[in-house]
Amino acid sequence: MKRSSPTVVVLLAGLAAFRPAQAAVPTRQRYPLAPERVQANAARVARDIAASPASWRSAPLVYYTVPAISPVKRLSDSFPADGTALAPLEYVAAQGEYEAGSIQVFPLADVDRFELRPQELKSRAGAVIPAAALDIKVVKIWYQGGSAWSGYFADVTRRVLCPELLLYDEDLVRVDPATQDNYIRYDQGDGTRAYEWMSFINAMVNFGHTGQAKVDLINDAATLQSTVLNKDEFKQYFITLGVPEQTPGGLYRGAIELVADGRTVGAVPVHVRVLPFTLPRPRTNYNLEKEFHGSTYWQPQNCSTYAFTNPNLLENLRRHNVLNPLLTRSATVSEAPFKRQIEALQAAGLSTRPLFGMAPSANQLVRGETPTFQEQAALDAHRAEIRRAVKLARDLLGHAEIYSYGIDEAGPETVRQEQSAWKINHEEGAKVMVTTYPRGRLLYALDYIIIPGAPGPSPNPWRRQEVERFHEMNPASLAAWYADPHSGPENPDYFRRVHGLLPYKSNYDNISNYVWYRNNWNDFAVMYEPQLRGLMMVYPTRDNVLDTLAWEGVREGLDDIRYATKLKLAATEALASHDADVKLLGRKALGMLAFFDESRDDMDQFRQEAIHFILKLERALKGAK
């Protein structure tokens, strides 16, 4: 593996190749290509062009529509075997839903400035989805540790190219294939820009104590900027459709204009079917009366400008269905910050019931049969703080569904010693959550357990058994999972499954993986838990975050649960019908859901089948009334 020395990096940063691009001179960054792949790709593309409409045969590029949430690792010389040349970009989405699409572009010659210009979408009835509803980003390929795409443990033995970041400005991050290094652009605040090495290892010196980025200096563009196309290289674009909530159901058509060096060279047709319904908040598989919560750990305290009230971060969580993030954990509660947090959650459209982690931490220990003087003083102080938090919640929200966090990853003896504090929470009307393994009688009266390890049925079918035993002890309790995998793997298909139907059908109540982000921009110099990779679902910037392929997979997984919820609600109503045919249809719908293999089957196929049954059930139920 090649690495630059500190001296070489300083020199590189001053070379023309690494200076900020001027308006007339775009930065052209090329990736290493396997010669045999280049030759094979050119032949396959040529065949596709020959079979294309005449209008495309003289175009300087060709595009392929590809699945957006896919296990395929799309590199610059990877032919999109799962794609279709010059096909429409097709979406099926409910009202108010965000749905992902993607294309890969292959240029026949270098293009200095390539632009994608979305047009508005129209139905035959004259309804319109605005062009701004199509949010286009470029998928940035950069160097990560050797376990990239499928692992979260650190592998410092090699560096591999990996598609991950979704950027408006692809020049925010540059890579140097000669040295296998990444560089991040800093806006210095005085109008100047500079690039800093962001792939050095812990053994290097003079690159800060954390080995990580200066987040306050990182800023992406607000919309997609022109990109550079290199001959023989595929480039992927991620195109998210956000359907406005009041959009009438029906078929909509539009296009994304493709402009190469100022000349329109073609367009991608966009076909959208807006479903005649909205999706409900997700509910659990085993009890339709209980909400399934999208949650996650997050650590904005690692970045100086962040707060739990940052509207950009909260809005991003809402758009990705994570409505109940784990909030502030501290020993005390203060009225003004508490109120600001509630107001920020409400303004962003996030949930304020329940509030995970907002009650003072329930981490006081009683080591003997009775508390010592010091232990009793700590318990009394905890009671006063819990009482204050409960009153604030009731005054502001009318409920006290507010959770204290216990001691993280505690063993059986520590869990036993915590229970005096847990009892105080219950006496004062609050709840308790903790990360640990289920351990029989020690976990009676626990309100929310976060169990280490991804859900089954494969490879861990016993996870469901753990969850169900815990529910038997605590019928109103919540169970979630985190870790194994932590955040880190970039594969969006895998993240869709383990944050979607896998926990849902294993009868969990929540997802709560660790962690949304830390300041781990550098995958090669992780100071805290260096045995792990950076643990990033998103990447922090000055006042926002950069989305990633994996984070989009989380959104799709939670939307899968919303579709499953919609299907089960309709099927349950059908089972109560006196019409035998309607009742049979309800059974068929539930059978599809039960027998769908969420570990291996095509998740897009599940979505299609769920929509098919939902529409049939709604028509049948109307006819039966």
Secondary structure, DSSP 8 states (H G I E B T S, - for coil): -----HHHHHHHHHSGGGS--BTTB---------HHHHHHHHHHHHHHHHTS-GGGTT-SEEEEE--SS-S----TT---TT-EET--EEEEEEET-EEEEEEEEEESS-EEEEEEEE--EEETTS-EE-GGGEEEEEEEEEEEETTTTT--B--TT-EEEEEEEEES-GGGEEEETTTTEEEEEEE-SSS-EEEEE----TT--SS-SS-S--GGG----SS---EEE-TT--EEEEEEEE--TT--SEEEEEEEEEEETTEEEEEEEEEEEEEEEE----B-SS-TTSB-EEEE---GGGSTT--TT-HHHHHHHHHTT--S------S---HHHHHHHHHHHHHHT---SSEEEEE--------SSS--HHHHHHHHHHHHHHHHHHHHHHHHHS---EEEE--TT--HHHHHHHHHHHHHHHHHT-EEEEE----GGGGTT-SEEEEES--SSSS-THHHHHHHHHHHH-TT-EEEEE-SS-S----HHHHHHHTTHHHHHTT-SEEEES-S--S---TT---SSTTB----SSEE-SSSEE-BHHHHHHHHHHHHHHHHHHHHHHHHHHHT-S-HHHHHHHHHHHHHHHH--TTTS-HHHHHHHHHHHHHHHHHHHHHH-
